[in-house]
Amino acid sequence: MKDKNFINSALKVIEIESKAVKSLSNQIESDFDDLCTKILDTKGKLILMGIGKSGHIAQKISATLSSTGTSSFFIHPTEAAHGDLGMISKKDAILILSNSGETKEIIEILPALKRSTPNIFTLTNNNQSTIAKAGKINLVINADEEACPLDLAPTSSTTIALVFGDALAIALLEARGFGKDDFAKSHPAGQLGKKLTTLVQDLAVMHEKAPVVDQATFLKDALMEVTEKKLGVTLVTHNKKITGIFTDGDLRRCLNNEVDLNKTPIKDVMTANFKSIKSNALAIDAADMMEKNKIFSLVVNSSTNKGDSIGLITMHQLLEAGII
């Protein structure tokens, strides 16, 4: 065991598989366009099939497709032969993964699959194989070398199949115009769901809870509002519209310039050029805006433009909610 260099072995595998992935870009041809078009035209679901390692990859591809706008599920070929063929309708399409194209369990059910739907597509490494010839569209991808030194365990071949599946899912996502709101519908739980469903107004300090002063307020009185609301900042308004923001940075500048706190209206020292976000925007977008502009608080404006819903959202609130 001491003579084994595990790191060198790992690096060799990574190098072989990275070369296989890079070579995949040269194997994407016009039949990929044809496949995407056919899938987009499919009225039913896209069913994935495969045996062994190809079956595991097919399941992952199916899951990715379903979460990115292409309705899909996986059927195991053996289960299909024992009743699950009843799940397939004429409106569905089938994408079969078989590296060799000669997987016995799939070949045995090809006649039944053809009766279930005319829309059969295949992904193999041999366009002359039995399964490839059964497909209305057959795509061929090859890995020049498996990372397994015995050339037995599927490694590079399954990696490029997985990458192919991601490429297919994203190409379809972009064609459908699938966006964040669509993604959120199928990911309501967990950290990802929180980022895609939490709105600014769900976290922000809004309405009477927000620190707000009129722009004619003297600086000394404005500081009382900052202290009371404990956010280190206050909104400045005129006729119910936000005209500026006063932050701890503005206060430091006032003190450095020896500004008279009793006689200076806050409009003279506020930041009039401030960043804002709508109350119905996603909280993750507020986080992106803060990080981009290197600020720690953001003005929240009414989504109706009527000035009836204003407030503040801070980096601390986003951190506390687990958005970032």
Helices and strands as residue ranges (DSSP letters): H 6-24, H 30-41, E 46-50, H 53-67, E 72-74, H 77-80, G 84-87, E 93-97, H 104-107, H 110-116, E 120-124, H 130-134, E 137-140, H 156-176, H 180-185, H 190-197, H 200-203, E 205-206, G 207-209, E 212-214, H 219-229, E 233-238, E 241-247, H 248-256, G 266-268, E 276-278, H 283-293, E 297-301, E 311-314, H 315-320
